Amino acid sequence: VWPAHKRTFDFCHARGLPVIVHSCGYVEPLVPGLIEAGMDCLQAIEVKAGMDLLGLKKAYGDEIALCGGMDVRPLVANDLDAVKAELDRKMPVVMAPSGYILHSDHSIPDQVEYETYRFFVEYGLKLGSYASA
């Protein structure tokens, strides 16, 4: 499998494209091999499957970017205090020094009210925006 991933990732890199790997579920044991093959960013980072955004940032944050890992369950509950707590706990860690894209750990279900989602995005951007280069 890894030779095929490496060839595919090399193909993308040769054309100036970043490699963003989306995966649902618990994939942490696969991350070192994906990095070795040339992955630039891991996307989704599903909390309820056991993925640990803060642990991934600590272990691999200087090698790859991370996208996601914000638990969608507080959003589904439309609990702004819980959404704020999730962002407050994770954003300061994953933003430093760079390489994080704000995203939930899964798709946003229909039960999430617009105001809840808007709060998630606006507060997340308030906590973590990179300066323009």
N, C-alpha and C positions, 0 to 999 in steps of 0.2 A: 504493500500500500504506500509506504513512504516514498519509494522511487517515483511513483505516479504523482504524488502530491508535489514533490520537489520539481519534477518536470513542468507541471502545471503552474506552480508558483514562479519558476524561472521564466516561463513563457510570458506571464503577466509583467514581471519586473523588467524584462527586456523591452517591453512596450511602454514602460513608465507608469504602469498601473500598480496601485497598492493591493495587497492581498488581505481581504477582510474575511475571516472565517466565521460563519454563523453556525452555532450548534446549540440545540436544546439538550437538556439533561446534564448529567455529571460527566464532564470531559476533562477534568483537571489532570488526570494521569497522561492524557494525550498532548497537553500543552508543550512540554519540552520538545517532543518530536515535531510538532507543528512549527515551533520556532526554528528548529534546526532546518526544516524544509523551506523556511522563508516566510512564514506568516508575519504580517505586519500588525494586525489588529484582531482581537478576539471579540466577537459580538454575541450578545444575549446574556451570558453569565447568569444562568437561572438559579436564583436563590433557593426556591423550594425543592430543587433537585440536589442541593448540597453545595453549590458553587459559592465560593467566598471571594467577593470582589476585593476586599481589603487584603486578604492573603495573597491573591493573584498580583495585586499591585506591589506588595512587598517582595514577592518572589521574582516577578518578571517585568515590573514596571519600567525598568531601564532598557528593556529589550523590545517590548511591543506596546502598542496602544491598547486600551481597553474601552469597550463600548457596552453600556448596559449595567446590569447588576443591581439596579434599584428595584427592590421588591415591589411587584405590582399589586400585592394584596392590600396594602393601605389605600392605594388608588381605587381598587374595586369596592372597598368599604366606604369610600368617599369621606375618609377621616383626615381632615387637613392637618390636625395635630400629629397624627402618625406619619403622614407624608413628610411634614416638616422635620420630624425626628429622624426619619430615614435619610433625608438629604443632609441634615446637620451632622449626622454621625459619619457619613461616608464621603461627602464632597471635599472637606478639607484634606483628607488623606489621599484620595485618588487624583486630585488636581495637582498635587506637588510632585515633581516640578512640572510635568506636562504629560500629555498622552492619554487624556480621557475624553470620551464623548458621552454626554448625558443621554441616557436611554433607560427605559424600564428593562426588567429581566425577561420580559415576554411581550407579546402583542397587547395592546390596550383593548380590553373587552368593552362591549356596549354598555355595561353597567356603570362605567366611569363617567361621571357627570362632567360636562364641559368646564365648569368652574374648578373642579378638582384637577383636571388635566392642565388647565391654564395656570393654576397655582404651582403645580409640579414644575412646569417649564419655566415660568417666570422666576420662582424662588431658586430653582436650580441654576438658572443663568446668573442670578444675583450672587449666589455663592461661588460660582465658578465660570468665569469668562477669561480667556486668554487675551492678552494685549495683541492688537493687530501688529503684524510684522511689516 
